Amino acid sequence: MSRIFINYRRQDSEGYVGRLYDHLTELFERGDIFMDIEAIKPGQDFVETLENAVAQCDVFLAVIGPHWLDSADANGQRRLDLWNDFVRIELATALKHGKIVIPLLVGRAQMPNPDSLPDDIKLLARRNAFEISHNRFKADVERLAKSLKELVPVNTSFKEQRTDSALARKKATALRTLREELVKSTNSPLYQMRMENGYIPVLGEGNPDANLIFIGEAPGKAEVEQGRPFVGPSGDILAEMLREINLHREDVYVTNLLHDRPPEKRDPVPAEIEFYAPFLDRILDIIQPAVICTLGRFAMQYILKKLDLPEQRQTITQNHGKLIKTKMPYGEIHVVPLFHPAVVLYSATQKETLRQDFLKLKMYV
């Protein structure tokens, strides 16, 4: 989803930014506009948190007021020179990632000279600025919004995007054909276990034209007995998290990296992943989701490696809740690593973490 990030210093331009936000929300969806980082929890890397937030935006608005350049802390040190200044960190990240950075001049402020800026934000001085005056505030913001609408892709919800019933039927047929192939896959490393126990292979379930797809690790005993993914306690938690963002199971598609149950509740082995991953790849090709949500480290590792993303070198503890923008053959997507819902069964304290990560998906709904 497109996002407009507003960067500002409270001591310098908070009054202007409040009015700016109110006017922009009349012209854009509130979810499109990102103004304040939510409270950063104790122990979190605040620099990484800020960088991740900025990395997801399309347009970065740097609000510069009359005291922006020389604002100082209680010790008289200029805030822009501090290594942990939020404004500087956000701005440096936007410039580093090549974001569209628009300086907004308020309160008759002037653009800073590059010699007056720290090295990591000197390029700001080369950006064409947009002035918002007190007397022409509404007219100026409307002119700004017109420019933003040309820069920011139009955002529509997946329910509005996915309206082609003929296409949905075509995808459903393709998924049924794929499931038939899975049932007949006698060369599967888990086929013998499937037959000995009367298990049913689990391809997936949900909306064949879904905007969001959730990928777990492997079906459990209850799943292969019913032929459905995520039933039982983990499924209850998944359904609860979906309700938090006003979705139901039938709105999304749910699948796994493996489509048969491994023995003894063990982790998937390379041979199993190698066999079942092509089925998952074909599911993605059929559904063409805009958001791939991985549940647990195995699904995360596979998707990040498949797409050759730099985050593949990081753990799920480092990646969970990130909105990672990338591309599939059919277009731009986001990958969102999430903890597996089962984590709540082993540690109730993780439920709030999972809930907060799921809330980030509301922007795609």
C-alpha positions, 0 to 999 in steps of 0.5 A: 500500500502507498504511504506518505511519510510526514517527517517533522520536529515538534519543537519547530512545526507541530502546529503546522503539521497537525493542520497539514495532516487534517487537510490531507486526510480529507483528500487521502485515506488515513492509512495512506498517511504516516506521521508518528512512529508508535511507541518504541518498546524497551529493548527495541533498536529504535534506529532500525524501527525508524528505518523500517517505517521510512523504507515502506513509504512512497513519498517523504514530506520533510516539514521545515519550520523557522527553527528546524535547522538550529533547534537545540537540546537542553544542553545547547547542542544542535539536534541535527548533529545528534546521532540519535535525532529521530528527524535526522535518522528518518531523513537520512534513511529516505535519502539513502533509499532514493525516496521522493523527498519533498521539503515543505517550508512553513512559517516562512522558513528557508531551505538550508544551505548544504554546508549547514547540514550533516553529511548524511542529509546534505542531499536535502538541499538539492530537493525542490521545496514546496512552500505552505503559507499561513494565509494560503494554507488550504489552497497550498495543501490542495496544490500539494495534494494534487502533486502527491496524487500524481506521485502516489499510486492510487490505493484501493482495497483488495475487495475493490481490486478483486471483482472479476468473478470469471477470473476467480473461477479460473483460479479456483479451477487451476487450484483444483487441478493442482490439488489432483496432482498433489493427491497423485504424487506417489513420488512424494517423500511423505506419500507412504506415511500419508497412505499408511495413516489414511491422511489427506494431503492439504493444498490450501483453503480460502479465496482463490483470488485473495489479496493476502496469502498466509503460508505456514510450515506443514499440516499437523495431525488434525489438518491431514485428517480433515484435509484443511490447513490451520484447524484446531488451536493454531487455526483458532488463533489465526482466525482471531488475528484475522478478525482484528483486521476485519477479515475472515478465513474465506477472505484470504488463502491459507496454505503451507510450505509442505502439504503432507504431514512430516512424522514425529512433529519434526521440522521439514527436511530439505528433501521434503521442501524441495518436493513440495515447494514447486506446489507452493510456487504454483499456488502463488502463480495462480493466486498472484497475491499482493501480500505474502504473509509467512507464518514461522521461520521455515516459510519465511526462509523459503520465500525470502530466499526464493525472492533473493531478499537481503532479509534472508540472512536475518532471523524471524525475531529480527524480521517479524512484522516487517513490510518488505517491498519486492516484485513478483513476475506479475507485479509489486508485492509485500512480504510480511514475516509473522510468527507462527500462531502456535507461538501463542500456545507456548508463550501467552506473552507473544500474543500481543506481539503477534497481534501488533504485527497483524495490525500492520496488515490493515493497510492492505485491507 
